[in-house]
Amino acid sequence: MNSIPFYGRLGWGNFFDWMVTFCLCGMFILSGFLMGSVHPETHLILLPCFALLLILHGVWYVVEKETPVRLSLVSLLFLPFLGWVLINAYYISPTPWRGWQDLVYLAEAFVLLWVLTNNAKTMSHIWVVCFSAIIPVAYALLIGFYQFFQNPEKIVNAMSQVPVQLSPEFLGRATGIFADPQSFAMLLLLMLPCFIFLGTVPRFPALLRVFCLYTAVMLFLGLLISQVYWACLALALMLFLVPCFVFRKRAKGLIVGIVCGVTWLVVTGLVIFFNTTVRESAEEAFSVNGEGVRRVLWPEAWQLVLEQPIQGNGSGSFSMLVEQSPRVLLARQSQTPLNDVLHILVEYGLVGLILAVVPLGIIFFRAYQHWAKEAFYKYTARSRRQKVMPSKRFLISLGFLGSIGFLLGSVFNGALLLPGVLFYGV
C-alpha cells in the first residue's frame, strides 16, 4: 500500500508537505485569535511561526525525492515591490520605524504566498487550509452577535495582551475578532460572496450547499450588526458580480446581478429613511467623526500624492503628514487614508503602485485564461443527468470572488495594515 485516501502517498516528502499545511492552518487560526494581528506585539508570536513555516518548507524541499519538485515562481512577481518598500523605508521614510513595521507585514504576506503556491497544491491540502481559515470567521461571528447586545470591550480585552479602550461609537456594534467594526466588516465581505457561490453552484452535496447558504445568511447578519455603511455599497457590487459566476448565460447573470444589487440598495435606503434609529446612526456615521472621515482623508491623501508623485513621501509617513498638514484638523489621526491605492501612492509613489498592480494584473489575467478554457458544467461519472461545475473552474471562480471582495474592502477601507485580513487576501 503506497498511498492513503485523502492523505496521499506514503513518504517523507508528503509527510513534511502536510506538516507545512498544518502549520499554515495554525497560523490562520492564530492570526484570527490575536485580534487579527493588528497590534505589533502580536507579531512576537507570529514571527516564530513564520520561521517554523520556512524551516518545514525547506525540509520538505530537501526530502521530496519521490516526485520532481517544480517550485512555483508566482510570488517572485512581488519581489520588486517588496524591494521598493525596503528602499523606501531605509532611505526615504521620515518615520523609519513605521516603515519597518509595514515591511514586516508585507514580508509575512510574501512568505505566506510563497508557501501556499508551492505546498497547497492538491485538493486535500487546499480544502484543509480553507477549512482552517473559516474557523476564525466562525469565532468572530459568534462573539460578534454577543457584542451587538453587550459591551465589546469585554471580549476585546479578553483576546488582547494589553488593555484596549474602544471608542464610544463602537458600543453596541459588532467588532468580531478586531478592535473596530470596519475590519470585521471587511473580513465578512471577503467571505460572504464565497459562501453564496458555494451554496448556489452545483458542486457539493445538497445538504452541504444548504449549510453554505445558512452560513452566508449568518455572514450577512454579521455584516448588518457591524453597522458599517460603506460595506452596504460594496455588498451591492458583490451581489451584482456573484450571479455572473453562477449562471452560464452571461445575460442572465447580468440581469440577476442587477436585480440583486439594486434591490439591496433600495431596501437599505428605505430602512435608513423610515427607521429613526438607523437614520440617526447613518447620519452619525456619515459625519467626519465616523465613516465620513473619508471625505477629508481622501482629498488630503491626493494632495500628498501630488507633492511626491513618483517616489512617494516615505513608508509609514501618512499619519505624520496628515498631523502636520495645515489643510485638515481631525479629532483622531489615522495611519492610512482608508484606501490602499491612495495609501500606496502617498507612501510609495507611482513606482510602488505600478510594482504592486502589475503582478496582480498578470495573476488575474492568467487565472482568467484558465477559467475561460474550462467547461461551465460537466456530467458526473455516476449520472448522465446530474451536472456539476468542474473543480478547476469552481476553485478559480471561488478565488475570483474572494479576491474581488478583498479588493473592494481594500478600496473602501484599506488592508495593508490589517495583517489578519491581508493573510486572507493572499
Disulfide bonds with the S-S distance in Angstrom:
none
